[in-house]
Every structure is written in C-alpha cells, then in structure tokens.
Amino acid sequence: MPVSTELTARLGIQHPILLGPMDTISGTRLVRAVSEAGGFGILGGGYGDRDRLVADTAKLKGFDRPFGIGFITWSLAKQPELLDIALRARAVMLSFGDPAPFAPDIKAAGALLICQVQDEDMARQALDCGADILIAQGSEAGGHGASRTTIDIVPATVDLAAGRVPVVAAGGIADGRGLAAMLMLGASGVLMGTRFYASIEADGAEQAKQLICAAKSGETVRGVVFDWSRKLMWPAPFTARSLINDHLHRWNGREIELMQRADEVAMEYAAAKAAGNFDVAAVFAGESAGLIHDIPPAAEIVGRIVAEAEQSLLGRRNSLSSVA
C-alpha cells in the first residue's frame, strides 16, 4: 500500500522516498531504479562535470518516470550554463548556497524547485525564491551538511513552511521506522543517500558499499579533512560526514598542518582514490550506516521501507488505541 502525502501528489510519485543526489554515486542506473520503484530519483550533478552530466541526461532522455537533477549551488554558480542541461527534468534540486540566481530559470522552464536547507534562514531564503519543496537536512546526513540535528531541523522547517510547501526530512534515515518518525514530525517524506549508496545500482565501488554495511553506529565523523585533502574549500557552515579511516585518524586535529602540506596530501589522496584505497580515500556516509547491513536492489529498499513504515504507523495507532 502506498503512503500518500502532499509530496507524492506534487511530484507525481507513489512513495514519499527521494534519492539523495550523491555526486558520482547517484548515476542513471540508480535514478531509474528508484523512480521505477515509485520513489523519486535525483541525479547527482556534483561539482559540475559537464561531459558526465550531458552523457547522463542523454541516457535519461525518454525516461517516462519522474526524476530530478541535483546541484551543489555554490559550484553551479561557477558554471551557471550547466543548469540548461537539467531543465527538462521534473525538478531541480539546489543545495548549499543561494538559490536566487537560478530560481527564475527553473520556474520558467516549468520544473519544480527543490531546495535543501540546514536552518530557518536558509529555509526563508528558499521560500522567498519560490521553492516548491524544502529538504530539511540534519547533521546526521552523509556528505556535506551543517550542525542542526534532523529531529530539530525537520519540525522547525515544517513550522516555518506552515503548509505552503511540503517538507522532506534528510539525515540519519535508512529504514521504515525513520520514514514513520519523520511523518509524525510533520514531514511529507524522506530523502536518503547512504541507504541507497549500499544498493546494487549505485555507482560507488563495491568495497565502499561493503564498508558501509560493516560500519557500526558512531563510526562516522563530520569535518574538513577530506575536503582539504582534495583542495576543496567549502563555504561555512558546511562540513562533510564520512566513515572513519586511517587518513582521518592521521589528520583529524592536524588540519593546519594538512593545509601547509596541501599539495603533497592532495597528490597522495588522488592516487589512493584512483587505486580504490579506502584506508585513505573517503566513503561519504551518514550516521545511518549502523542500520545498513546489506546491498539489495534499490526497488527492494523502497518496498521494504514503505512496508516497515506502514507497520510502524499502524502499530503506533493500535498501541495508542489500547491505552485509551
């Protein structure tokens, strides 16, 4: 049975489950698989690799299920022409920066504007730009984010939106209990990255997926080590959450020295990444990694989460009824 919300109606989908646009991980296979399962796949636009974006959107030409394309907003500002490639999608998702320069073109093209936010000021900015959907992202999320927890930022954003647009929860969600909990907080659905990273269709390395499955709760950390190791200077307040590895142990707390040796470290890091050495290279994953123990097809993930959410919500209703 589908869980219908304002989000599912607005996007024209069956289930209130969105794929996080993880840079090189959320490729066309994963987008197709999530959308075909009744969710909403969002292609990762990442830092703006034009050739990859052109190739990926060409593969999705004629795809008859709703899907979106996501960008890192501050990076898109360096190549604004890339937005034109994405405007045929059902929605464009902007994260980590001011959406105002891009909102008019997105709206004029008839695409929905999805804005990911980490506090109320960002949410107000997005609403003022005409956002159709807000993603309230908590610090538990993998990859880049800020400091507010999911259980804090979701209801705060729901209250601020006041029913004008649906709010989607992101950060630390990997099963149906998480979806049910976010619906109880007023969200209209969830966006998940780490759970879909550990899926058959994700474009990540098999070893990275296995490391996510092996991770225990508490074995991720948020910081700047992996960004600075790639000579990427993200704007405040955004830092990256990843699995803890040897490289992180080496440089955590020694960030000033890392900056001083930036060229050397960047060369070492690039070589490790090319070789698939995850003792050095990052696996960007959220705190939900401790809840993930398998690598199934994306459609199975969607179906499982919806079924679990329904059971959780029904069980809660029955429990309340028996108490009354």
N, C-alpha and C positions, 0 to 999 in steps of 0.2 A: 504494500500500500504506500503511495507517495505521501510525503509530508509537504503539504501545500502551504506556502506563505506568500507575503507580498513580493518577496524576491523571486520566487518561481514564476509568478504571474508576470513580473516586469521583464524577466529575461526569456520567458517562454520555454522554461525547462521543467523537468519532472521533479527533481530532487534539489533541495537547497544546499548544494555542495559545490564549491568552486575550487578549481585547481589554482594554486599559487603560481604566478609566472616566474618560476625559478630559472633565471639566466639560460644556461645551456642544458638544463635538466628537463624543463617543460618544453619539449620539442613537439613536432607534429604528431608522432605516434601517441604520445600521452594525451595531447589535446583531443585528438579524435576519440580515444578510448574513454575519457571522462565524459565528453559530450554525448557519445553514443550510449553511455550507461545512464543518461538522464541528468547528469550534472552539467557544469559549465567549464569547459576547458579554456585556459588562458595561456597563450603562447608567451614564452619568455623573450622579451626584446632585449634584455640585458643592457650592456653598455653601448649598444648601437653598432653591431656588426652588420653593415648594410648587405653584404653578399649573403650572409646566412638568413637575414630577415626576408630578403627578396625570394630566396630559394624556399624558405618555409611557407611563406604566404602563397607561393605558386602551388605548393603541394596541397594546400587547403582550398584552392580555387574549386568551386563547385561543391564543396562540402555542405551538406544540407542540414546540419545541426548547428544551433547557436554556439558561437565561441567568441573569445576576445583576444586582445593582444595587450601585453603589459610593458610599460617602460619605467626605467629609473629617470625621474623627471629632470633632475639636475644634469644628467648625462644627455638626455634628449635635447636639452637647451643648447648643447654644443653642436648638434646636428638636427635642427628642427625639421629639415626636409624629410627625415625618416617617418614623420607622422603620416605623410601622404600614403605610405605603403600600407598603413594599418587601417585606414578609414573605411574599408569595405567590411570590416569585422562588425559583429553585433555590438561590441563595446570596446572601449579603450580604457585601460587601467593605468593611472598615473600614481607613482609612489615616490616619496622623499623629495619634495620640492614644491614650488608654487605652480599650481595647475593653470593659473590665469592666462598665460601666453598661448596655451593650446586649447583651452575650453571652447572658444568660439568656432574653430575649425571642426572640432569633434562634433559639436552640436549641429553645426550647419550641414555636416555630412549625414546626419540622421543616426549617428552612433550614440550609444549610451556612454556617459562619462562616469567611470568608477574611480573614486579617489581613496587611497589608503591613508589613514591618519593615525597619529600616535598621541594626540592631546586635543583639548577642546578648541584651542586657537587654530590648529590645522583643520579641524572639522568645520569651524565657522568659515574659514577661507575657502574650503571646498564647496560649501553650500552657497556661498556668495558667487562662486563661479558657475553655479548651475549643476553641481554634481547630482547624478541620478541615483547613485548607490554609494554608501560610505563603507569602507572596510576599517573597523576599529581593531588595530593590531597591538597586542600586548607584548611585553618584553620576553615572554617565553618562546616567541617565534624563532625559527632558524633564520640564518642570513641576517640581513640588516633590520634594525628596529631601534626602539628607544627604551625608556625606563619604566613606563607605566605597565602594571600587570593587566592581563586580559580581564580578570574578574572586576577590575577597577575601570578600565577604559571603555569596556563594552556598555555597561549601563549608563555611564556618563555620556557617551555618544548617543545612545538611544534617547536619553532625556533631552539632549541638545537638539537632536533631529526632530523630536516632537511629532513623529508621524509623517513628516514631509517626504522622507526618503527611507527606504529600507536600510538597515544597518547589518553588516556581516561581521562576525567575530573571527579573529585570526590570532593564533599563538597558543601552542600547547594542546591542540585538539587533534586526536588521532583515532577516536572511536565514537560509537553512537552515544555513549554517556556524555561526551563532550558536546555533541550536537544538541542533545536534550537539555543540557545545562545552559547552553547559550540561548536556546529558545526560551527557557524560563527567565533569563536575564533580559529578554526583550529583543534579542537579535532575530533576524529573519533567515539566517543561515550561517554557514561557516565557510571559510577559505582555509585550505590545508596545503602545506608544502611538503613537510618531512614525511608524512604518511604516504604521499604519492611518489616521493623520491624512492622509497622502498617498494617499487612496483615493477612489474616486468617491462612495461612500456617506457619507463623513464630512461632518458638518455645518459644517465650517470654510469660510472664504472661499476661493475659487479662487486668489486671489493668495497667500494664506498657503501653500497647498499647493505652488504654483509656487516660492515662496521656499525651502521645504524641499528641493525637488528641485534647486534651484540651489546650495544651501549646500555648501561644501566641509568636509572634516574639520577640526575645530578652530575652526569659526565659530559656536560656541555658548559661553555662559558662564553660570556659576551665581552668583547674588547676590540682593540685595534691592531693586534699583532698580524693577522693575516692580510688585512688591507695594506698596512705599511710594508709588509713583505712583498707585496705586489706593486708597491709605489702608487697605491690608490689612496688619495686623501679625501675621505668622505666628509661632507659638512656635518657640523654638530646639529642635533644631538645623536646622530646615528652611529651605532657600532654594530659589529657582526657577531652572531652567535654560531658556534661551531663545536664539533666534538673535540675533546681534549686529546692532543697527541704530543709526540716528543718535541716538535717545533714550538708548540705553545708553552710547554714546560721550560724550554730553553730561554724564551724571550719574554714571557709574562713577567712584568715588573722591571724589565730592562728595555723599555720602549725607547728611551732616549739614545741608548747605545745602538739599538736597531736602526734608528734614523741616521745616526752617524755613519753606519756601515750599510746604508740603503742599497747601494749599487751591488755590493758583494752578496748581501742577503737575497736581493731580487733575482740575481743570476742562479743562486743555489735553489731558490724556491721554484723558479721556472723550470729548471732541469728536473727537479723532483716531480713536479706536476706532469711534465711530459712523460716521465717514466712510470707514472701511476704509483708513486711512493707516498702513501698516505701517513707515513710517520712524519713527513714534512708538509705535504700538501693538505689543504683544509677539506674537511667534509662539513659543509654548512648544514647544520641540522638543529632542530629546536628541542626543547625540553620534553616533548612528547616522544622522543626516541626511546625512552624507557618503556613505553607502551607498545612498541612495534617489535614483532618477533618473526615476521615472515615477509616474503616478497611475492605477493599474488598479482594477478591481473588487476588493472585499475577498476574494471567493472565489478569485480568481486569486492573490492574495497568499498565502492559506492553502495552496493547492495547490502553488504554487511553493516555499514554504519547506519543506513536508513532503518534496517530491521532492528538493530540494537536501540536506536533512538526511540522507535515506536514502543518497544518493550519497556524501556526506562520510563517513558511518559505514562504508559498505561499502568505500570506497576506503581508509580507515584500516585496516580489518581486513585487506584484501588486502595493504597495504603491510607491516604487521606480520608477516603470514604469510610473505611473500617474504624478509624479513630473517631470520626464524627458520630 
